[in-house]
Amino acid sequence: MYRWEITRAALEQRVFAIVRADTYEKATALADTLLGAGITGLEISLTTPYALEAISTLRRETGDDSVIGAGTVLDAPSARLAVDAGARFLVSPSLDEEVIRTGHRYGVPVFPGIATPTEMVRALEMGADALKLFPASGHSPGWLRDVRAALPQAPVLPTGGITVDDAPEWIAAGAAAVGMGSALTEGDRETVAKRVTELLQRLEDAVPLSSRTAVN
C-alpha cells in the first residue's frame, strides 16, 4: 500500500486507539479488546515494554484486518525499529524531521506532534502525512476551527485528554480523526464493544457535510 492509502485506512473511522501499558501482556490484551470491539486503527506506544514484539504479534495475528502502528516514536533509530517490527504508521508527540524521513524512506506514513500553527506549517513542509495535536487538552475544538480557517489543508489529529463525549466536537470542528487511549478501554469487553459502536456512529454523524464526500 502507498502511504496515502495507509493513512486513509488508519484514520478511516475518525478515531485511532492508543495502547500504552506496563507489560506486554496487558498491551496485547487491550489491543485484542479494542480490535474485537471494531476498532481498525491502533498504535502501540513504544513506552510499553516489548512494544515492538507486541506490534509484530498483532500484525501477524490480524493481517490486513487492522492497521497497527507505533506511537511515541522519538528518533530515527526508534522509527526504523518500529518499521522493521511491522508498524504501518508512526506517531510522535514531537516534531522531528528524521522520524519523518525514516518513515517515508520505507513507505510508512508519519503523524508528528504539533501544538501551534507555526509547527503545523513546518510539519506540512517536512511532508507529514497528518498532524497530531498534542496535548489536545491544552486546546479546544473552537481553537482548531479557528486555525483550520487559515490552514484548511492541515489534517489534524487531536490526541491527549480526548473523551467519548467531546470527540464528536473535535470532528465537527474539522479534525481528521482523534486519538484515544484509556477513554476507550474502561470496563469489560461487552462495555468496550458498546462504547466503540456508539462512538463510531457519533463521529460519523459529526462530520461536517462539506467533508463527507472527500472522506467517504
C-alpha positions in Angstrom: 0.0 0.0 0.0 1.1 3.6 -0.7 1.5 6.0 2.2 -1.7 7.8 1.4 -3.6 4.5 1.3 -2.3 3.5 4.8 -3.1 6.9 6.2 -6.6 6.7 4.8 -7.1 3.2 6.3 -5.6 4.2 9.7 -7.9 7.2 10.0 -11.0 5.9 8.2 -13.1 5.5 11.4 -12.1 9.0 12.5 -10.6 7.5 15.7 -7.4 5.6 16.3 -6.8 3.8 19.5 -3.7 4.3 21.6 -2.4 1.3 23.7 0.0 2.2 26.5 0.6 -0.4 29.2 3.2 -1.5 31.8 3.5 -5.0 30.4 3.5 -6.8 27.1 0.6 -9.0 28.2 -1.6 -6.0 29.2 -0.8 -4.2 25.9 -1.8 -7.2 23.7 -4.9 -7.8 25.8 -6.0 -4.2 25.5 -5.3 -4.3 21.8 -7.3 -7.5 21.4 -10.3 -6.0 23.2 -10.2 -2.9 21.0 -9.9 -4.8 17.8 -12.6 -7.2 18.9 -14.8 -4.2 19.6 -14.4 -3.0 16.0 -11.5 -0.6 16.1 -9.4 -0.9 13.0 -6.6 1.7 13.5 -4.4 1.2 16.6 -1.0 2.3 17.8 1.2 0.6 20.4 3.2 3.2 22.4 7.0 2.5 22.5 6.9 3.3 26.2 5.3 -0.1 26.6 7.8 -2.9 27.5 8.3 -5.2 24.5 6.2 -2.8 22.3 8.0 -3.9 19.2 7.1 -7.6 19.9 3.5 -6.6 20.5 3.4 -4.8 17.2 4.8 -7.9 15.4 2.4 -10.2 17.2 -0.6 -8.1 16.3 0.4 -7.7 12.7 0.9 -11.4 12.4 -2.5 -12.2 14.0 -4.6 -9.6 12.3 -3.1 -9.3 8.9 -4.9 -6.8 6.7 -7.9 -6.6 9.0 -6.4 -3.8 11.0 -3.8 -1.1 10.7 -1.2 -1.4 13.5 1.2 1.5 14.1 3.8 2.6 16.7 3.4 5.5 19.0 5.8 7.7 21.0 8.4 7.4 18.2 11.0 10.0 19.2 14.0 9.4 16.9 15.2 7.8 13.7 16.5 4.6 15.3 13.2 4.0 17.0 11.4 4.7 13.8 13.5 2.2 11.9 13.0 -0.5 14.6 9.2 0.1 14.5 9.1 -0.2 10.8 11.1 -3.4 10.9 8.7 -4.8 13.6 5.8 -4.2 11.1 4.4 -0.8 12.2 2.3 0.6 9.3 2.3 4.1 10.6 4.4 6.1 13.1 3.1 8.6 15.6 5.2 11.0 17.7 4.4 13.6 20.4 7.1 15.9 18.9 8.2 17.2 15.5 11.4 15.5 14.4 12.3 15.7 10.7 14.5 12.5 10.9 11.5 10.5 12.1 9.5 11.7 9.1 12.4 11.0 6.8 12.9 7.5 8.2 9.2 6.5 7.9 9.0 7.9 4.4 12.1 6.1 3.3 10.3 2.8 3.9 6.9 3.9 2.7 5.4 4.4 6.2 3.3 7.5 7.0 4.2 9.6 9.9 2.0 11.7 12.2 4.3 14.1 14.2 3.2 16.1 17.2 2.4 19.8 16.9 0.9 22.4 19.2 0.9 25.7 17.2 0.1 26.9 13.7 3.8 27.5 13.1 4.6 23.9 13.9 1.7 22.8 11.7 3.1 24.6 8.7 6.6 23.3 9.4 5.3 19.7 9.7 3.5 20.0 6.4 6.6 21.4 4.8 8.5 18.3 6.1 6.0 16.1 4.4 4.0 14.9 7.5 1.0 12.7 6.5 -1.2 14.0 9.3 -0.6 16.2 12.4 -1.0 15.0 16.0 -2.3 18.0 18.0 -0.8 17.1 21.4 -1.8 17.5 24.1 -5.3 18.3 22.9 -6.4 19.1 26.5 -4.4 22.3 26.1 -6.7 23.4 23.3 -10.4 23.3 22.3 -12.5 22.4 19.3 -13.1 26.1 18.9 -9.3 26.7 18.6 -9.0 24.1 16.0 -11.9 25.5 14.0 -10.2 29.0 14.0 -6.8 27.6 13.0 -8.3 25.5 10.2 -10.0 28.6 8.8 -6.4 29.7 7.9 -5.0 26.2 7.3 -7.8 24.1 5.9 -5.3 21.8 4.2 -3.9 20.6 7.6 -5.2 17.1 8.6 -5.2 17.4 12.4 -5.5 14.5 14.9 -6.3 15.8 18.4 -4.8 13.5 21.0 -4.4 13.6 24.7 -7.3 14.1 27.0 -10.0 13.3 24.4 -13.1 11.8 25.9 -16.0 9.9 24.3 -18.2 12.9 25.0 -16.0 15.6 23.3 -14.6 13.5 20.5 -17.5 14.4 18.2 -17.0 18.1 18.9 -13.4 17.8 17.6 -14.6 16.1 14.4 -17.3 18.7 13.9 -14.5 21.4 14.3 -12.6 19.8 11.4 -10.3 17.2 12.9 -9.5 14.3 10.5 -9.6 11.9 13.4 -9.0 11.8 17.2 -6.5 9.6 19.1 -8.0 8.0 22.3 -6.5 5.7 24.9 -8.0 4.7 28.3 -11.2 6.5 27.5 -12.0 3.6 25.1 -10.9 0.7 27.2 -12.5 1.1 30.6 -14.8 -1.8 31.5 -15.3 -5.3 30.3 -15.3 -6.4 26.6 -19.0 -6.0 26.3 -18.9 -2.5 27.7 -16.0 -1.6 25.4 -17.8 -3.0 22.3 -20.9 -1.0 23.1 -18.9 2.2 23.7 -16.9 1.8 20.4 -20.1 1.1 18.4 -21.8 4.2 19.7 -18.7 6.4 19.4 -18.2 5.4 15.7 -21.7 6.4 14.9 -21.4 9.7 16.8 -18.2 10.5 14.9 -19.8 9.7 11.6 -22.8 12.0 12.4 -20.4 14.8 13.5 -18.5 15.0 10.2 -19.3 18.4 8.5 -21.4 17.9 5.4 -18.8 19.7 3.3 -16.2 17.0 4.2 -18.3 13.8 3.8 -17.8 13.5 0.1 -14.0 13.9 0.4 -13.7 11.4 3.3 -16.1 8.8 2.0 
